[in-house]
């Protein structure tokens, strides 16, 4: 499939997810859920002990638990429940909101996600946590694999990479976050960029929770895809209207309590976003943001790279990021792979670093942001209208 802005940068092949593949994936996912639920129900703690005795607990626990309620994604349904509650605000301390969804964890800070996101998670607020978290985890593995499939990666490689990623620390923690979903949304917005409804809604999913994620929407007017931009804008307006109906002062709360939560998260020692990490080394965050923008402007100078540069900017400018946030960069990694030796070296190095990351203090996110950004910029500088990407899909 060729982009109207540059046939040489045809990142996506015609090959993609078929109905048969989607049905097969769904059946395997449901079977995995049922097996895990039955074993947990019948054996209880003995199931965990059995996994530990054969050395498989670390491998399978991300899929079968135990789940404690301290998973990242649990915060968003709790905030969604607060949205429809008369006694709480979505930006209250999470320790006050978790009991709304049956979780006990006295966490002392809030979650500064944007108000567009909470209506999307309202259904989970009414489903018991032990039920939906198991479905979520399996679904995130599918999101990782399908984000690669939508980029034209062959099925065997896509599912192998997705499952292999879950063996790493970043991969395991990403399954209880929204990052794999963001990866799928990023790939879908590109793959279906000429289908306004799918493209617009996918871009909303990517940017609804995080301010910098909304940068992706700029691609639509920039490439004259006005209908996709309209779909995205109207959807965001509807989501904001829903939150305002339930909580009229939510924007004020975002700028006060939400800002306090963001400042706290920014200062956490395991926050290794580029602005946060370099500020710990004495480099002002403003300098880092300016440097990121310079790299981004260089890459934006080459039209066929604009979508992926905006995606990179959305990640690089994020003030808060953990090591497992690299999951959202799966589609961008496929694009870089097709840049030839430079891109492949960058992707392989990031993968090796991810495999070696054993805690949230790993610098894989910072490395990915720096390496991917420089690769985009160098490729833009070296490119011309007739320059073609070398190499095939992995």
PyMOL commands that set and color helices and strands:
alter all, ss='L'
color gray80, all
select helices_A, chain A and resi 7-9+19-43+45-53+57-64+74-83+94-101+118-125+129-149+155-165+169-174+179-191+196-207+211-222+226-246+250-267+274-280+285-300+303-316+323-337+341-355+364-382
alter helices_A, ss='H'
color red, helices_A
deselect
rebuild
show_as cartoon
